[in-house]
Amino acid sequence: MINKVELLNSITEYVNSLTEDISKNEFKTAIGNIYDSSKKSNKKNNETKRPPSKYNLFVKTQMGILKEQNSTLTGKEKMEYIANKWKTEDKSEVKEEKEEVKEEIKEEVKEEVKEVKKTKAKNK
């Protein structure tokens, strides 16, 4: 999504920078270019990739293993195999991993709260 304010500011800057009259087509082209550039820059600024899930990592690992084995399975068969393997994984390991992740998240939140408190204290 493009930030409307930034787009309008860019267009305003362009219009204010004009020193002579331009044709309607030149104006359309310029506005299109401004729109495209703001669209691209906005994507780069706002796109943060979230980390892959445990399942995604599991699938990636298993696909690598199957490729090394020169498996003759089709893509669908490989995914069925991997999904079944995921379902039959030892659930106690998964539970332990979830607990570890919860603890990591708690620590991250505590750190963020400390940073916010420091920022608020500095601003006072």
C-alpha positions as a Markdown table, in Angstrom:
| # | Residue | x | y | z |
|---|---|---|---|---|
| 1 | Met | 0.0 | 0.0 | 0.0 |
| 2 | Ile | 1.3 | 3.4 | -0.9 |
| 3 | Asn | 1.4 | 6.2 | 1.6 |
| 4 | Lys | -1.0 | 8.8 | 0.2 |
| 5 | Val | 0.7 | 11.7 | 2.0 |
| 6 | Glu | 4.2 | 10.8 | 0.7 |
| 7 | Leu | 2.7 | 10.4 | -2.9 |
| 8 | Leu | 1.0 | 13.8 | -2.7 |
| 9 | Asn | 4.1 | 15.4 | -1.3 |
| 10 | Ser | 6.2 | 14.0 | -4.2 |
| 11 | Ile | 3.7 | 15.2 | -6.7 |
| 12 | Thr | 3.5 | 18.7 | -5.1 |
| 13 | Glu | 7.3 | 18.9 | -5.1 |
| 14 | Tyr | 7.3 | 18.0 | -8.8 |
| 15 | Val | 4.7 | 20.5 | -9.7 |
| 16 | Asn | 6.4 | 23.3 | -7.7 |
| 17 | Ser | 9.7 | 22.5 | -9.5 |
| 18 | Leu | 8.2 | 23.1 | -12.9 |
| 19 | Thr | 9.6 | 26.3 | -14.5 |
| 20 | Glu | 7.6 | 26.1 | -17.8 |
| 21 | Asp | 4.4 | 24.6 | -19.1 |
| 22 | Ile | 4.3 | 21.0 | -20.0 |
| 23 | Ser | 1.9 | 18.9 | -22.0 |
| 24 | Lys | -0.8 | 16.7 | -20.6 |
| 25 | Asn | 1.0 | 13.6 | -21.7 |
| 26 | Glu | 4.3 | 14.8 | -20.1 |
| 27 | Phe | 2.4 | 15.4 | -16.9 |
| 28 | Lys | 0.8 | 12.0 | -17.0 |
| 29 | Thr | 4.1 | 10.3 | -17.6 |
| 30 | Ala | 5.8 | 12.2 | -14.7 |
| 31 | Ile | 3.0 | 11.4 | -12.3 |
| 32 | Gly | 3.1 | 7.7 | -13.4 |
| 33 | Asn | 6.9 | 7.7 | -12.7 |
| 34 | Ile | 6.4 | 9.3 | -9.3 |
| 35 | Tyr | 3.7 | 6.7 | -8.4 |
| 36 | Asp | 5.9 | 3.8 | -9.6 |
| 37 | Ser | 9.0 | 5.0 | -7.6 |
| 38 | Ser | 7.0 | 5.6 | -4.4 |
| 39 | Lys | 5.4 | 2.2 | -4.8 |
| 40 | Lys | 8.8 | 0.5 | -5.1 |
| 41 | Ser | 10.4 | 2.5 | -2.3 |
| 42 | Asn | 7.4 | 1.8 | 0.0 |
| 43 | Lys | 7.7 | -1.9 | -0.6 |
| 44 | Lys | 11.3 | -1.9 | 0.3 |
| 45 | Asn | 10.7 | 0.0 | 3.5 |
| 46 | Asn | 7.7 | -1.8 | 4.8 |
| 47 | Glu | 8.4 | -5.4 | 3.7 |
| 48 | Thr | 9.8 | -7.3 | 6.5 |
| 49 | Lys | 9.9 | -11.0 | 6.1 |
| 50 | Arg | 8.6 | -12.9 | 9.0 |
| 51 | Pro | 10.7 | -15.9 | 10.0 |
| 52 | Pro | 9.7 | -19.3 | 8.6 |
| 53 | Ser | 7.6 | -21.5 | 10.8 |
| 54 | Lys | 8.8 | -24.8 | 12.3 |
| 55 | Tyr | 6.8 | -26.6 | 9.6 |
| 56 | Asn | 8.4 | -24.6 | 6.8 |
| 57 | Leu | 11.9 | -25.4 | 8.2 |
| 58 | Phe | 10.9 | -29.0 | 8.5 |
| 59 | Val | 9.7 | -29.2 | 4.9 |
| 60 | Lys | 12.8 | -27.5 | 3.6 |
| 61 | Thr | 15.0 | -29.9 | 5.5 |
| 62 | Gln | 13.1 | -33.0 | 4.4 |
| 63 | Met | 13.0 | -31.9 | 0.8 |
| 64 | Gly | 16.7 | -31.6 | 0.8 |
| 65 | Ile | 17.1 | -35.1 | 2.2 |
| 66 | Leu | 14.7 | -36.5 | -0.4 |
| 67 | Lys | 16.7 | -34.7 | -3.2 |
| 68 | Glu | 19.9 | -36.2 | -1.9 |
| 69 | Gln | 18.4 | -39.6 | -2.0 |
| 70 | Asn | 17.5 | -39.1 | -5.7 |
| 71 | Ser | 13.9 | -39.9 | -4.9 |
| 72 | Thr | 11.7 | -40.7 | -7.8 |
| 73 | Leu | 8.7 | -39.4 | -6.0 |
| 74 | Thr | 6.6 | -36.6 | -7.6 |
| 75 | Gly | 6.3 | -33.3 | -5.8 |
| 76 | Lys | 2.9 | -34.2 | -4.5 |
| 77 | Glu | 4.1 | -37.5 | -3.2 |
| 78 | Lys | 7.1 | -35.8 | -1.5 |
| 79 | Met | 4.7 | -33.4 | 0.2 |
| 80 | Glu | 2.4 | -36.2 | 1.3 |
| 81 | Tyr | 5.4 | -38.1 | 2.7 |
| 82 | Ile | 6.7 | -35.0 | 4.5 |
| 83 | Ala | 3.3 | -34.1 | 5.9 |
| 84 | Asn | 2.8 | -37.6 | 7.3 |
| 85 | Lys | 6.3 | -37.5 | 8.8 |
| 86 | Trp | 5.5 | -34.2 | 10.4 |
| 87 | Lys | 2.3 | -35.6 | 11.9 |
| 88 | Thr | 4.1 | -38.6 | 13.4 |
| 89 | Glu | 7.0 | -36.6 | 14.8 |
| 90 | Asp | 7.5 | -37.0 | 18.6 |
| 91 | Lys | 5.1 | -34.5 | 20.1 |
| 92 | Ser | 7.1 | -34.1 | 23.3 |
| 93 | Glu | 9.9 | -32.5 | 21.2 |
| 94 | Val | 7.5 | -30.1 | 19.7 |
| 95 | Lys | 6.1 | -29.2 | 23.1 |
| 96 | Glu | 9.6 | -28.6 | 24.4 |
| 97 | Glu | 10.4 | -26.4 | 21.4 |
| 98 | Lys | 7.2 | -24.4 | 22.0 |
| 99 | Glu | 8.1 | -23.8 | 25.6 |
| 100 | Glu | 11.6 | -22.6 | 24.5 |
| 101 | Val | 10.0 | -20.2 | 22.0 |
| 102 | Lys | 7.7 | -18.9 | 24.6 |
| 103 | Glu | 10.6 | -18.1 | 26.9 |
| 104 | Glu | 12.5 | -16.4 | 24.1 |
| 105 | Ile | 9.5 | -14.3 | 23.3 |
| 106 | Lys | 9.0 | -13.3 | 27.0 |
| 107 | Glu | 12.7 | -12.2 | 27.1 |
| 108 | Glu | 12.3 | -10.2 | 23.9 |
| 109 | Val | 9.2 | -8.5 | 25.3 |
| 110 | Lys | 10.9 | -7.6 | 28.5 |
| 111 | Glu | 13.8 | -6.0 | 26.6 |
| 112 | Glu | 11.4 | -4.0 | 24.4 |
| 113 | Val | 9.5 | -2.8 | 27.5 |
| 114 | Lys | 12.9 | -1.7 | 29.0 |
| 115 | Glu | 13.7 | 0.2 | 25.8 |
| 116 | Val | 10.3 | 1.9 | 25.8 |
| 117 | Lys | 10.7 | 2.9 | 29.5 |
| 118 | Lys | 14.2 | 4.3 | 28.7 |
| 119 | Thr | 12.8 | 6.3 | 25.8 |
| 120 | Lys | 9.9 | 7.7 | 27.9 |
| 121 | Ala | 12.3 | 8.6 | 30.7 |
| 122 | Lys | 14.6 | 10.5 | 28.2 |
| 123 | Asn | 11.6 | 12.4 | 26.7 |
| 124 | Lys | 10.4 | 13.7 | 30.1 |
